[in-house]
Amino acid sequence: MTATLIITTFNWKEALELVLLSIKQQSLMPCKVIIADDGSRDDTRELIDRMIPEMPVPIRHLWH
């Protein structure tokens, strides 16, 4: 069985970082992670770019 994890975010990169770090600790990984970003204006994009290489699964950032 495969699963895709969808995370919603808006201008709260600290919470998003905690969520992404918790994914790395899971024993059963999703096949991919989609971050649905509702137009964040903080450093959310930089956080995601920094964490992508560290993640054990592919991440897709959708900014709208």
C-alpha positions as CSV (number, residue, x, y, z in Angstrom):
1,M,0.0,0.0,0.0
2,T,1.2,3.5,-0.8
3,A,0.1,6.8,0.7
4,T,0.8,10.5,-0.2
5,L,0.9,12.9,2.7
6,I,-0.5,16.4,2.1
7,I,0.5,19.2,4.5
8,T,-1.2,22.6,4.5
9,T,0.8,25.7,5.5
10,F,0.6,29.4,5.6
11,N,3.2,31.7,7.2
12,W,4.2,29.4,10.0
13,K,7.6,27.8,8.9
14,E,8.4,26.8,12.5
15,A,5.4,24.4,12.6
16,L,6.1,23.1,9.1
17,E,9.7,22.3,10.1
18,L,8.4,20.3,13.1
19,V,6.0,18.4,10.8
20,L,8.8,17.6,8.3
21,L,11.2,16.5,11.1
22,S,8.5,14.2,12.4
23,I,8.1,12.6,9.0
24,K,11.8,11.6,9.1
25,Q,11.1,9.7,12.3
26,Q,8.2,7.6,11.0
27,S,8.6,3.9,10.6
28,L,6.3,3.7,7.7
29,M,7.0,6.4,5.1
30,P,4.6,8.0,2.7
31,C,5.5,7.6,-1.0
32,K,5.7,11.4,-1.3
33,V,4.8,14.6,0.5
34,I,2.9,17.5,-1.0
35,I,3.1,20.8,0.8
36,A,0.1,23.0,-0.1
37,D,1.2,26.5,0.7
38,D,-1.5,29.2,0.7
39,G,0.9,32.0,-0.4
40,S,3.3,32.2,2.6
41,R,5.3,35.3,2.6
42,D,7.8,34.2,5.3
43,D,10.8,32.0,4.8
44,T,8.7,28.9,4.1
45,R,10.2,28.4,0.6
46,E,13.8,28.6,2.0
47,L,12.9,26.1,4.7
48,I,11.5,23.6,2.2
49,D,14.5,24.0,-0.2
50,R,16.9,23.4,2.7
51,M,15.0,20.3,4.0
52,I,14.4,18.6,0.6
53,P,17.9,16.9,0.5
54,E,17.5,15.6,4.0
55,M,14.1,14.0,3.4
56,P,13.8,10.3,2.8
57,V,10.8,10.8,0.4
58,P,10.2,13.2,-2.5
59,I,8.6,16.6,-1.6
60,R,6.5,18.8,-3.9
61,H,5.8,22.4,-2.9
62,L,2.6,23.9,-4.3
63,W,2.4,27.6,-3.7
64,H,-0.9,29.3,-4.5
